[in-house]
Amino acid sequence: MSSDVEELGEGHSPAAWTAVIVALVGIAIGTVAFVLDVQWLVWAAAGLTLVGFILGWALARAGYGVNGSRTQHKEH
């Protein structure tokens, strides 16, 4: 059965993976810092999480997003 609907790829791209991994590292560091009551590190981790999302956006704009010009397309 063939469909004319274009598959979006569900975010499987270098840009998405980079954004999620950097953000998760920031959240993990921030959680530990919050429990240990290290306020400056909580804010630094929040900044790292934000940097992760900005990095993902920038990589997507540079062609590393879903269906980007610099990504390899997989045939299913």
mmCIF file of the N, C-alpha and C atoms, coordinates in Angstrom:
data_MODEL
# 
_entry.id   MODEL 
# 
loop_
_atom_site.group_PDB 
_atom_site.id 
_atom_site.type_symbol 
_atom_site.label_atom_id 
_atom_site.label_alt_id 
_atom_site.label_comp_id 
_atom_site.label_asym_id 
_atom_site.label_entity_id 
_atom_site.label_seq_id 
_atom_site.pdbx_PDB_ins_code 
_atom_site.Cartn_x 
_atom_site.Cartn_y 
_atom_site.Cartn_z 
_atom_site.occupancy 
_atom_site.B_iso_or_equiv 
_atom_site.pdbx_formal_charge 
_atom_site.auth_seq_id 
_atom_site.auth_comp_id 
_atom_site.auth_asym_id 
_atom_site.auth_atom_id 
_atom_site.pdbx_PDB_model_num 
ATOM 1   N N  . MET A 1 1  ? 0.834  -1.162 0.000  1.00 0.00 ? 1  MET A N  1 
ATOM 2   C CA . MET A 1 1  ? 0.000  0.000  0.000  1.00 0.00 ? 1  MET A CA 1 
ATOM 3   C C  . MET A 1 1  ? 0.892  1.243  0.000  1.00 0.00 ? 1  MET A C  1 
ATOM 4   N N  . SER A 1 2  ? 0.694  2.105  -0.944 1.00 0.00 ? 2  SER A N  1 
ATOM 5   C CA . SER A 1 2  ? 1.513  3.294  -1.100 1.00 0.00 ? 2  SER A CA 1 
ATOM 6   C C  . SER A 1 2  ? 0.773  4.512  -0.569 1.00 0.00 ? 2  SER A C  1 
ATOM 7   N N  . SER A 1 3  ? 1.532  5.429  -0.028 1.00 0.00 ? 3  SER A N  1 
ATOM 8   C CA . SER A 1 3  ? 0.938  6.641  0.518  1.00 0.00 ? 3  SER A CA 1 
ATOM 9   C C  . SER A 1 3  ? 1.690  7.850  -0.018 1.00 0.00 ? 3  SER A C  1 
ATOM 10  N N  . ASP A 1 4  ? 0.952  8.917  -0.252 1.00 0.00 ? 4  ASP A N  1 
ATOM 11  C CA . ASP A 1 4  ? 1.561  10.151 -0.741 1.00 0.00 ? 4  ASP A CA 1 
ATOM 12  C C  . ASP A 1 4  ? 2.016  11.054 0.409  1.00 0.00 ? 4  ASP A C  1 
ATOM 13  N N  . VAL A 1 5  ? 1.809  10.609 1.628  1.00 0.00 ? 5  VAL A N  1 
ATOM 14  C CA . VAL A 1 5  ? 2.197  11.395 2.787  1.00 0.00 ? 5  VAL A CA 1 
ATOM 15  C C  . VAL A 1 5  ? 3.697  11.248 2.998  1.00 0.00 ? 5  VAL A C  1 
ATOM 16  N N  . GLU A 1 6  ? 4.376  12.374 3.141  1.00 0.00 ? 6  GLU A N  1 
ATOM 17  C CA . GLU A 1 6  ? 5.828  12.365 3.344  1.00 0.00 ? 6  GLU A CA 1 
ATOM 18  C C  . GLU A 1 6  ? 6.155  12.022 4.787  1.00 0.00 ? 6  GLU A C  1 
ATOM 19  N N  . GLU A 1 7  ? 7.072  11.073 4.978  1.00 0.00 ? 7  GLU A N  1 
ATOM 20  C CA . GLU A 1 7  ? 7.496  10.699 6.321  1.00 0.00 ? 7  GLU A CA 1 
ATOM 21  C C  . GLU A 1 7  ? 8.415  11.781 6.873  1.00 0.00 ? 7  GLU A C  1 
ATOM 22  N N  . LEU A 1 8  ? 8.136  12.228 8.091  1.00 0.00 ? 8  LEU A N  1 
ATOM 23  C CA . LEU A 1 8  ? 8.914  13.312 8.692  1.00 0.00 ? 8  LEU A CA 1 
ATOM 24  C C  . LEU A 1 8  ? 10.201 12.830 9.333  1.00 0.00 ? 8  LEU A C  1 
ATOM 25  N N  . GLY A 1 9  ? 10.324 11.567 9.655  1.00 0.00 ? 9  GLY A N  1 
ATOM 26  C CA . GLY A 1 9  ? 11.555 11.051 10.226 1.00 0.00 ? 9  GLY A CA 1 
ATOM 27  C C  . GLY A 1 9  ? 11.593 11.054 11.733 1.00 0.00 ? 9  GLY A C  1 
ATOM 28  N N  . GLU A 1 10 ? 10.578 11.559 12.394 1.00 0.00 ? 10 GLU A N  1 
ATOM 29  C CA . GLU A 1 10 ? 10.444 11.523 13.848 1.00 0.00 ? 10 GLU A CA 1 
ATOM 30  C C  . GLU A 1 10 ? 11.631 12.108 14.589 1.00 0.00 ? 10 GLU A C  1 
ATOM 31  N N  . GLY A 1 11 ? 12.362 13.022 13.992 1.00 0.00 ? 11 GLY A N  1 
ATOM 32  C CA . GLY A 1 11 ? 13.462 13.680 14.681 1.00 0.00 ? 11 GLY A CA 1 
ATOM 33  C C  . GLY A 1 11 ? 14.756 12.909 14.730 1.00 0.00 ? 11 GLY A C  1 
ATOM 34  N N  . HIS A 1 12 ? 14.878 11.862 13.931 1.00 0.00 ? 12 HIS A N  1 
ATOM 35  C CA . HIS A 1 12 ? 16.121 11.091 13.909 1.00 0.00 ? 12 HIS A CA 1 
ATOM 36  C C  . HIS A 1 12 ? 17.125 11.813 13.023 1.00 0.00 ? 12 HIS A C  1 
ATOM 37  N N  . SER A 1 13 ? 17.828 12.764 13.613 1.00 0.00 ? 13 SER A N  1 
ATOM 38  C CA . SER A 1 13 ? 18.815 13.540 12.871 1.00 0.00 ? 13 SER A CA 1 
ATOM 39  C C  . SER A 1 13 ? 19.947 13.912 13.818 1.00 0.00 ? 13 SER A C  1 
ATOM 40  N N  . PRO A 1 14 ? 21.102 14.231 13.253 1.00 0.00 ? 14 PRO A N  1 
ATOM 41  C CA . PRO A 1 14 ? 22.211 14.667 14.122 1.00 0.00 ? 14 PRO A CA 1 
ATOM 42  C C  . PRO A 1 14 ? 21.843 15.891 14.967 1.00 0.00 ? 14 PRO A C  1 
ATOM 43  N N  . ALA A 1 15 ? 21.065 16.805 14.415 1.00 0.00 ? 15 ALA A N  1 
ATOM 44  C CA . ALA A 1 15 ? 20.679 18.000 15.165 1.00 0.00 ? 15 ALA A CA 1 
ATOM 45  C C  . ALA A 1 15 ? 19.809 17.638 16.364 1.00 0.00 ? 15 ALA A C  1 
ATOM 46  N N  . ALA A 1 16 ? 18.837 16.764 16.155 1.00 0.00 ? 16 ALA A N  1 
ATOM 47  C CA . ALA A 1 16 ? 17.937 16.375 17.244 1.00 0.00 ? 16 ALA A CA 1 
ATOM 48  C C  . ALA A 1 16 ? 18.679 15.591 18.320 1.00 0.00 ? 16 ALA A C  1 
ATOM 49  N N  . TRP A 1 17 ? 19.505 14.636 17.908 1.00 0.00 ? 17 TRP A N  1 
ATOM 50  C CA . TRP A 1 17 ? 20.255 13.842 18.874 1.00 0.00 ? 17 TRP A CA 1 
ATOM 51  C C  . TRP A 1 17 ? 21.200 14.720 19.693 1.00 0.00 ? 17 TRP A C  1 
ATOM 52  N N  . THR A 1 18 ? 21.870 15.652 19.046 1.00 0.00 ? 18 THR A N  1 
ATOM 53  C CA . THR A 1 18 ? 22.789 16.550 19.759 1.00 0.00 ? 18 THR A CA 1 
ATOM 54  C C  . THR A 1 18 ? 22.044 17.391 20.778 1.00 0.00 ? 18 THR A C  1 
ATOM 55  N N  . ALA A 1 19 ? 20.915 17.962 20.369 1.00 0.00 ? 19 ALA A N  1 
ATOM 56  C CA . ALA A 1 19 ? 20.126 18.797 21.276 1.00 0.00 ? 19 ALA A CA 1 
ATOM 57  C C  . ALA A 1 19 ? 19.663 18.011 22.493 1.00 0.00 ? 19 ALA A C  1 
ATOM 58  N N  . VAL A 1 20 ? 19.164 16.817 22.269 1.00 0.00 ? 20 VAL A N  1 
ATOM 59  C CA . VAL A 1 20 ? 18.637 16.008 23.373 1.00 0.00 ? 20 VAL A CA 1 
ATOM 60  C C  . VAL A 1 20 ? 19.755 15.562 24.314 1.00 0.00 ? 20 VAL A C  1 
ATOM 61  N N  . ILE A 1 21 ? 20.876 15.117 23.774 1.00 0.00 ? 21 ILE A N  1 
ATOM 62  C CA . ILE A 1 21 ? 21.966 14.642 24.631 1.00 0.00 ? 21 ILE A CA 1 
ATOM 63  C C  . ILE A 1 21 ? 22.537 15.778 25.482 1.00 0.00 ? 21 ILE A C  1 
ATOM 64  N N  . VAL A 1 22 ? 22.790 16.929 24.882 1.00 0.00 ? 22 VAL A N  1 
ATOM 65  C CA . VAL A 1 22 ? 23.342 18.058 25.644 1.00 0.00 ? 22 VAL A CA 1 
ATOM 66  C C  . VAL A 1 22 ? 22.333 18.523 26.696 1.00 0.00 ? 22 VAL A C  1 
ATOM 67  N N  . ALA A 1 23 ? 21.054 18.590 26.329 1.00 0.00 ? 23 ALA A N  1 
ATOM 68  C CA . ALA A 1 23 ? 20.032 19.011 27.285 1.00 0.00 ? 23 ALA A CA 1 
ATOM 69  C C  . ALA A 1 23 ? 19.911 18.014 28.438 1.00 0.00 ? 23 ALA A C  1 
ATOM 70  N N  . LEU A 1 24 ? 19.964 16.723 28.147 1.00 0.00 ? 24 LEU A N  1 
ATOM 71  C CA . LEU A 1 24 ? 19.872 15.721 29.209 1.00 0.00 ? 24 LEU A CA 1 
ATOM 72  C C  . LEU A 1 24 ? 21.066 15.786 30.159 1.00 0.00 ? 24 LEU A C  1 
ATOM 73  N N  . VAL A 1 25 ? 22.246 16.043 29.625 1.00 0.00 ? 25 VAL A N  1 
ATOM 74  C CA . VAL A 1 25 ? 23.418 16.203 30.487 1.00 0.00 ? 25 VAL A CA 1 
ATOM 75  C C  . VAL A 1 25 ? 23.229 17.417 31.391 1.00 0.00 ? 25 VAL A C  1 
ATOM 76  N N  . GLY A 1 26 ? 22.731 18.513 30.824 1.00 0.00 ? 26 GLY A N  1 
ATOM 77  C CA . GLY A 1 26 ? 22.468 19.702 31.625 1.00 0.00 ? 26 GLY A CA 1 
ATOM 78  C C  . GLY A 1 26 ? 21.437 19.461 32.713 1.00 0.00 ? 26 GLY A C  1 
ATOM 79  N N  . ILE A 1 27 ? 20.373 18.740 32.371 1.00 0.00 ? 27 ILE A N  1 
ATOM 80  C CA . ILE A 1 27 ? 19.327 18.442 33.355 1.00 0.00 ? 27 ILE A CA 1 
ATOM 81  C C  . ILE A 1 27 ? 19.864 17.529 34.454 1.00 0.00 ? 27 ILE A C  1 
ATOM 82  N N  . ALA A 1 28 ? 20.665 16.537 34.074 1.00 0.00 ? 28 ALA A N  1 
ATOM 83  C CA . ALA A 1 28 ? 21.229 15.624 35.078 1.00 0.00 ? 28 ALA A CA 1 
ATOM 84  C C  . ALA A 1 28 ? 22.154 16.365 36.041 1.00 0.00 ? 28 ALA A C  1 
ATOM 85  N N  . ILE A 1 29 ? 23.018 17.210 35.497 1.00 0.00 ? 29 ILE A N  1 
ATOM 86  C CA . ILE A 1 29 ? 23.923 17.988 36.349 1.00 0.00 ? 29 ILE A CA 1 
ATOM 87  C C  . ILE A 1 29 ? 23.118 18.926 37.242 1.00 0.00 ? 29 ILE A C  1 
ATOM 88  N N  . GLY A 1 30 ? 22.114 19.569 36.668 1.00 0.00 ? 30 GLY A N  1 
ATOM 89  C CA . GLY A 1 30 ? 21.284 20.483 37.443 1.00 0.00 ? 30 GLY A CA 1 
ATOM 90  C C  . GLY A 1 30 ? 20.532 19.795 38.566 1.00 0.00 ? 30 GLY A C  1 
ATOM 91  N N  . THR A 1 31 ? 20.071 18.588 38.320 1.00 0.00 ? 31 THR A N  1 
ATOM 92  C CA . THR A 1 31 ? 19.356 17.834 39.352 1.00 0.00 ? 31 THR A CA 1 
ATOM 93  C C  . THR A 1 31 ? 20.266 17.498 40.527 1.00 0.00 ? 31 THR A C  1 
ATOM 94  N N  . VAL A 1 32 ? 21.457 17.017 40.219 1.00 0.00 ? 32 VAL A N  1 
ATOM 95  C CA . VAL A 1 32 ? 22.409 16.685 41.288 1.00 0.00 ? 32 VAL A CA 1 
ATOM 96  C C  . VAL A 1 32 ? 22.815 17.954 42.040 1.00 0.00 ? 32 VAL A C  1 
ATOM 97  N N  . ALA A 1 33 ? 23.057 19.028 41.311 1.00 0.00 ? 33 ALA A N  1 
ATOM 98  C CA . ALA A 1 33 ? 23.448 20.283 41.956 1.00 0.00 ? 33 ALA A CA 1 
ATOM 99  C C  . ALA A 1 33 ? 22.323 20.830 42.836 1.00 0.00 ? 33 ALA A C  1 
ATOM 100 N N  . PHE A 1 34 ? 21.083 20.643 42.412 1.00 0.00 ? 34 PHE A N  1 
ATOM 101 C CA . PHE A 1 34 ? 19.947 21.098 43.219 1.00 0.00 ? 34 PHE A CA 1 
ATOM 102 C C  . PHE A 1 34 ? 19.864 20.325 44.528 1.00 0.00 ? 34 PHE A C  1 
ATOM 103 N N  . VAL A 1 35 ? 20.052 19.016 44.441 1.00 0.00 ? 35 VAL A N  1 
ATOM 104 C CA . VAL A 1 35 ? 20.002 18.177 45.641 1.00 0.00 ? 35 VAL A CA 1 
ATOM 105 C C  . VAL A 1 35 ? 21.141 18.532 46.588 1.00 0.00 ? 35 VAL A C  1 
ATOM 106 N N  . LEU A 1 36 ? 22.320 18.823 46.026 1.00 0.00 ? 36 LEU A N  1 
ATOM 107 C CA . LEU A 1 36 ? 23.476 19.182 46.851 1.00 0.00 ? 36 LEU A CA 1 
ATOM 108 C C  . LEU A 1 36 ? 23.494 20.658 47.248 1.00 0.00 ? 36 LEU A C  1 
ATOM 109 N N  . ASP A 1 37 ? 22.501 21.415 46.819 1.00 0.00 ? 37 ASP A N  1 
ATOM 110 C CA . ASP A 1 37 ? 22.354 22.840 47.133 1.00 0.00 ? 37 ASP A CA 1 
ATOM 111 C C  . ASP A 1 37 ? 23.561 23.672 46.680 1.00 0.00 ? 37 ASP A C  1 
ATOM 112 N N  . VAL A 1 38 ? 23.944 23.454 45.409 1.00 0.00 ? 38 VAL A N  1 
ATOM 113 C CA . VAL A 1 38 ? 25.014 24.235 44.793 1.00 0.00 ? 38 VAL A CA 1 
ATOM 114 C C  . VAL A 1 38 ? 24.345 25.134 43.737 1.00 0.00 ? 38 VAL A C  1 
ATOM 115 N N  . GLN A 1 39 ? 23.938 26.309 44.196 1.00 0.00 ? 39 GLN A N  1 
ATOM 116 C CA . GLN A 1 39 ? 23.093 27.175 43.384 1.00 0.00 ? 39 GLN A CA 1 
ATOM 117 C C  . GLN A 1 39 ? 23.746 27.608 42.065 1.00 0.00 ? 39 GLN A C  1 
ATOM 118 N N  . TRP A 1 40 ? 25.005 27.957 42.090 1.00 0.00 ? 40 TRP A N  1 
ATOM 119 C CA . TRP A 1 40 ? 25.663 28.416 40.865 1.00 0.00 ? 40 TRP A CA 1 
ATOM 120 C C  . TRP A 1 40 ? 25.703 27.315 39.816 1.00 0.00 ? 40 TRP A C  1 
ATOM 121 N N  . LEU A 1 41 ? 25.862 26.069 40.263 1.00 0.00 ? 41 LEU A N  1 
ATOM 122 C CA . LEU A 1 41 ? 25.909 24.957 39.332 1.00 0.00 ? 41 LEU A CA 1 
ATOM 123 C C  . LEU A 1 41 ? 24.523 24.645 38.758 1.00 0.00 ? 41 LEU A C  1 
ATOM 124 N N  . VAL A 1 42 ? 23.488 24.882 39.553 1.00 0.00 ? 42 VAL A N  1 
ATOM 125 C CA . VAL A 1 42 ? 22.121 24.728 39.038 1.00 0.00 ? 42 VAL A CA 1 
ATOM 126 C C  . VAL A 1 42 ? 21.909 25.682 37.874 1.00 0.00 ? 42 VAL A C  1 
ATOM 127 N N  . TRP A 1 43 ? 22.308 26.935 38.043 1.00 0.00 ? 43 TRP A N  1 
ATOM 128 C CA . TRP A 1 43 ? 22.128 27.933 36.977 1.00 0.00 ? 43 TRP A CA 1 
ATOM 129 C C  . TRP A 1 43 ? 23.026 27.637 35.782 1.00 0.00 ? 43 TRP A C  1 
ATOM 130 N N  . ALA A 1 44 ? 24.231 27.159 36.026 1.00 0.00 ? 44 ALA A N  1 
ATOM 131 C CA . ALA A 1 44 ? 25.121 26.782 34.920 1.00 0.00 ? 44 ALA A CA 1 
ATOM 132 C C  . ALA A 1 44 ? 24.526 25.617 34.133 1.00 0.00 ? 44 ALA A C  1 
ATOM 133 N N  . ALA A 1 45 ? 23.942 24.653 34.830 1.00 0.00 ? 45 ALA A N  1 
ATOM 134 C CA . ALA A 1 45 ? 23.313 23.517 34.165 1.00 0.00 ? 45 ALA A CA 1 
ATOM 135 C C  . ALA A 1 45 ? 22.085 23.961 33.371 1.00 0.00 ? 45 ALA A C  1 
ATOM 136 N N  . ALA A 1 46 ? 21.347 24.923 33.900 1.00 0.00 ? 46 ALA A N  1 
ATOM 137 C CA . ALA A 1 46 ? 20.208 25.468 33.152 1.00 0.00 ? 46 ALA A CA 1 
ATOM 138 C C  . ALA A 1 46 ? 20.697 26.139 31.869 1.00 0.00 ? 46 ALA A C  1 
ATOM 139 N N  . GLY A 1 47 ? 21.819 26.836 31.970 1.00 0.00 ? 47 GLY A N  1 
ATOM 140 C CA . GLY A 1 47 ? 22.414 27.442 30.776 1.00 0.00 ? 47 GLY A CA 1 
ATOM 141 C C  . GLY A 1 47 ? 22.872 26.395 29.781 1.00 0.00 ? 47 GLY A C  1 
ATOM 142 N N  . LEU A 1 48 ? 23.446 25.300 30.264 1.00 0.00 ? 48 LEU A N  1 
ATOM 143 C CA . LEU A 1 48 ? 23.878 24.218 29.381 1.00 0.00 ? 48 LEU A CA 1 
ATOM 144 C C  . LEU A 1 48 ? 22.676 23.587 28.675 1.00 0.00 ? 48 LEU A C  1 
ATOM 145 N N  . THR A 1 49 ? 21.577 23.426 29.381 1.00 0.00 ? 49 THR A N  1 
ATOM 146 C CA . THR A 1 49 ? 20.364 22.888 28.772 1.00 0.00 ? 49 THR A CA 1 
ATOM 147 C C  . THR A 1 49 ? 19.877 23.812 27.659 1.00 0.00 ? 49 THR A C  1 
ATOM 148 N N  . LEU A 1 50 ? 19.885 25.092 27.905 1.00 0.00 ? 50 LEU A N  1 
ATOM 149 C CA . LEU A 1 50 ? 19.481 26.055 26.885 1.00 0.00 ? 50 LEU A CA 1 
ATOM 150 C C  . LEU A 1 50 ? 20.437 26.021 25.696 1.00 0.00 ? 50 LEU A C  1 
ATOM 151 N N  . VAL A 1 51 ? 21.722 25.909 25.960 1.00 0.00 ? 51 VAL A N  1 
ATOM 152 C CA . VAL A 1 51 ? 22.720 25.806 24.889 1.00 0.00 ? 51 VAL A CA 1 
ATOM 153 C C  . VAL A 1 51 ? 22.451 24.572 24.030 1.00 0.00 ? 51 VAL A C  1 
ATOM 154 N N  . GLY A 1 52 ? 22.031 23.478 24.654 1.00 0.00 ? 52 GLY A N  1 
ATOM 155 C CA . GLY A 1 52 ? 21.715 22.266 23.900 1.00 0.00 ? 52 GLY A CA 1 
ATOM 156 C C  . GLY A 1 52 ? 20.610 22.497 22.887 1.00 0.00 ? 52 GLY A C  1 
ATOM 157 N N  . PHE A 1 53 ? 19.548 23.168 23.289 1.00 0.00 ? 53 PHE A N  1 
ATOM 158 C CA . PHE A 1 53 ? 18.446 23.433 22.372 1.00 0.00 ? 53 PHE A CA 1 
ATOM 159 C C  . PHE A 1 53 ? 18.839 24.427 21.285 1.00 0.00 ? 53 PHE A C  1 
ATOM 160 N N  . ILE A 1 54 ? 19.634 25.421 21.634 1.00 0.00 ? 54 ILE A N  1 
ATOM 161 C CA . ILE A 1 54 ? 20.109 26.375 20.636 1.00 0.00 ? 54 ILE A CA 1 
ATOM 162 C C  . ILE A 1 54 ? 21.038 25.681 19.641 1.00 0.00 ? 54 ILE A C  1 
ATOM 163 N N  . LEU A 1 55 ? 21.886 24.791 20.143 1.00 0.00 ? 55 LEU A N  1 
ATOM 164 C CA . LEU A 1 55 ? 22.787 24.031 19.286 1.00 0.00 ? 55 LEU A CA 1 
ATOM 165 C C  . LEU A 1 55 ? 22.003 23.146 18.310 1.00 0.00 ? 55 LEU A C  1 
ATOM 166 N N  . GLY A 1 56 ? 20.956 22.496 18.795 1.00 0.00 ? 56 GLY A N  1 
ATOM 167 C CA . GLY A 1 56 ? 20.108 21.688 17.920 1.00 0.00 ? 56 GLY A CA 1 
ATOM 168 C C  . GLY A 1 56 ? 19.457 22.518 16.839 1.00 0.00 ? 56 GLY A C  1 
ATOM 169 N N  . TRP A 1 57 ? 18.959 23.693 17.198 1.00 0.00 ? 57 TRP A N  1 
ATOM 170 C CA . TRP A 1 57 ? 18.340 24.593 16.227 1.00 0.00 ? 57 TRP A CA 1 
ATOM 171 C C  . TRP A 1 57 ? 19.367 25.040 15.184 1.00 0.00 ? 57 TRP A C  1 
ATOM 172 N N  . ALA A 1 58 ? 20.564 25.398 15.655 1.00 0.00 ? 58 ALA A N  1 
ATOM 173 C CA . ALA A 1 58 ? 21.610 25.865 14.733 1.00 0.00 ? 58 ALA A CA 1 
ATOM 174 C C  . ALA A 1 58 ? 22.044 24.747 13.779 1.00 0.00 ? 58 ALA A C  1 
ATOM 175 N N  . LEU A 1 59 ? 22.171 23.530 14.297 1.00 0.00 ? 59 LEU A N  1 
ATOM 176 C CA . LEU A 1 59 ? 22.545 22.404 13.433 1.00 0.00 ? 59 LEU A CA 1 
ATOM 177 C C  . LEU A 1 59 ? 21.450 22.105 12.417 1.00 0.00 ? 59 LEU A C  1 
ATOM 178 N N  . ALA A 1 60 ? 20.198 22.216 12.822 1.00 0.00 ? 60 ALA A N  1 
ATOM 179 C CA . ALA A 1 60 ? 19.098 22.003 11.880 1.00 0.00 ? 60 ALA A CA 1 
ATOM 180 C C  . ALA A 1 60 ? 19.129 23.052 10.777 1.00 0.00 ? 60 ALA A C  1 
ATOM 181 N N  . ARG A 1 61 ? 19.400 24.292 11.134 1.00 0.00 ? 61 ARG A N  1 
ATOM 182 C CA . ARG A 1 61 ? 19.493 25.372 10.134 1.00 0.00 ? 61 ARG A CA 1 
ATOM 183 C C  . ARG A 1 61 ? 20.697 25.175 9.214  1.00 0.00 ? 61 ARG A C  1 
ATOM 184 N N  . ALA A 1 62 ? 21.742 24.498 9.722  1.00 0.00 ? 62 ALA A N  1 
ATOM 185 C CA . ALA A 1 62 ? 22.952 24.252 8.926  1.00 0.00 ? 62 ALA A CA 1 
ATOM 186 C C  . ALA A 1 62 ? 22.808 23.033 8.021  1.00 0.00 ? 62 ALA A C  1 
ATOM 187 N N  . GLY A 1 63 ? 21.657 22.352 8.079  1.00 0.00 ? 63 GLY A N  1 
ATOM 188 C CA . GLY A 1 63 ? 21.424 21.224 7.191  1.00 0.00 ? 63 GLY A CA 1 
ATOM 189 C C  . GLY A 1 63 ? 21.529 19.865 7.829  1.00 0.00 ? 63 GLY A C  1 
ATOM 190 N N  . TYR A 1 64 ? 21.658 19.793 9.147  1.00 0.00 ? 64 TYR A N  1 
ATOM 191 C CA . TYR A 1 64 ? 21.787 18.514 9.837  1.00 0.00 ? 64 TYR A CA 1 
ATOM 192 C C  . TYR A 1 64 ? 20.482 18.054 10.471 1.00 0.00 ? 64 TYR A C  1 
ATOM 193 N N  . GLY A 1 65 ? 19.384 18.708 10.160 1.00 0.00 ? 65 GLY A N  1 
ATOM 194 C CA . GLY A 1 65 ? 18.078 18.323 10.691 1.00 0.00 ? 65 GLY A CA 1 
ATOM 195 C C  . GLY A 1 65 ? 17.431 17.238 9.848  1.00 0.00 ? 65 GLY A C  1 
ATOM 196 N N  . VAL A 1 66 ? 16.175 16.923 10.162 1.00 0.00 ? 66 VAL A N  1 
ATOM 197 C CA . VAL A 1 66 ? 15.430 15.926 9.397  1.00 0.00 ? 66 VAL A CA 1 
ATOM 198 C C  . VAL A 1 66 ? 15.302 16.420 7.955  1.00 0.00 ? 66 VAL A C  1 
ATOM 199 N N  . ASN A 1 67 ? 15.653 15.559 7.015  1.00 0.00 ? 67 ASN A N  1 
ATOM 200 C CA . ASN A 1 67 ? 15.636 15.890 5.584  1.00 0.00 ? 67 ASN A CA 1 
ATOM 201 C C  . ASN A 1 67 ? 16.564 17.056 5.245  1.00 0.00 ? 67 ASN A C  1 
ATOM 202 N N  . GLY A 1 68 ? 17.599 17.251 6.044  1.00 0.00 ? 68 GLY A N  1 
ATOM 203 C CA . GLY A 1 68 ? 18.552 18.321 5.787  1.00 0.00 ? 68 GLY A CA 1 
ATOM 204 C C  . GLY A 1 68 ? 19.463 17.986 4.623  1.00 0.00 ? 68 GLY A C  1 
ATOM 205 N N  . SER A 1 69 ? 20.110 18.989 4.109  1.00 0.00 ? 69 SER A N  1 
ATOM 206 C CA . SER A 1 69 ? 20.973 18.809 2.947  1.00 0.00 ? 69 SER A CA 1 
ATOM 207 C C  . SER A 1 69 ? 22.249 18.034 3.268  1.00 0.00 ? 69 SER A C  1 
ATOM 208 N N  . ARG A 1 70 ? 22.596 17.939 4.542  1.00 0.00 ? 70 ARG A N  1 
ATOM 209 C CA . ARG A 1 70 ? 23.843 17.266 4.927  1.00 0.00 ? 70 ARG A CA 1 
ATOM 210 C C  . ARG A 1 70 ? 23.609 15.931 5.636  1.00 0.00 ? 70 ARG A C  1 
ATOM 211 N N  . THR A 1 71 ? 22.389 15.439 5.616  1.00 0.00 ? 71 THR A N  1 
ATOM 212 C CA . THR A 1 71 ? 22.094 14.160 6.254  1.00 0.00 ? 71 THR A CA 1 
ATOM 213 C C  . THR A 1 71 ? 21.871 13.092 5.200  1.00 0.00 ? 71 THR A C  1 
ATOM 214 N N  . GLN A 1 72 ? 22.130 11.858 5.582  1.00 0.00 ? 72 GLN A N  1 
ATOM 215 C CA . GLN A 1 72 ? 21.901 10.734 4.675  1.00 0.00 ? 72 GLN A CA 1 
ATOM 216 C C  . GLN A 1 72 ? 20.465 10.262 4.842  1.00 0.00 ? 72 GLN A C  1 
ATOM 217 N N  . HIS A 1 73 ? 19.789 10.067 3.723  1.00 0.00 ? 73 HIS A N  1 
ATOM 218 C CA . HIS A 1 73 ? 18.413 9.606  3.755  1.00 0.00 ? 73 HIS A CA 1 
ATOM 219 C C  . HIS A 1 73 ? 18.387 8.095  3.682  1.00 0.00 ? 73 HIS A C  1 
ATOM 220 N N  . LYS A 1 74 ? 17.638 7.480  4.599  1.00 0.00 ? 74 LYS A N  1 
ATOM 221 C CA . LYS A 1 74 ? 17.531 6.021  4.628  1.00 0.00 ? 74 LYS A CA 1 
ATOM 222 C C  . LYS A 1 74 ? 16.292 5.596  3.861  1.00 0.00 ? 74 LYS A C  1 
ATOM 223 N N  . GLU A 1 75 ? 16.457 4.575  3.064  1.00 0.00 ? 75 GLU A N  1 
ATOM 224 C CA . GLU A 1 75 ? 15.313 4.006  2.343  1.00 0.00 ? 75 GLU A CA 1 
ATOM 225 C C  . GLU A 1 75 ? 14.762 2.856  3.163  1.00 0.00 ? 75 GLU A C  1 
ATOM 226 N N  . HIS A 1 76 ? 13.474 2.844  3.361  1.00 0.00 ? 76 HIS A N  1 
ATOM 227 C CA . HIS A 1 76 ? 12.838 1.777  4.141  1.00 0.00 ? 76 HIS A CA 1 
ATOM 228 C C  . HIS A 1 76 ? 12.223 0.768  3.213  1.00 0.00 ? 76 HIS A C  1 
# 
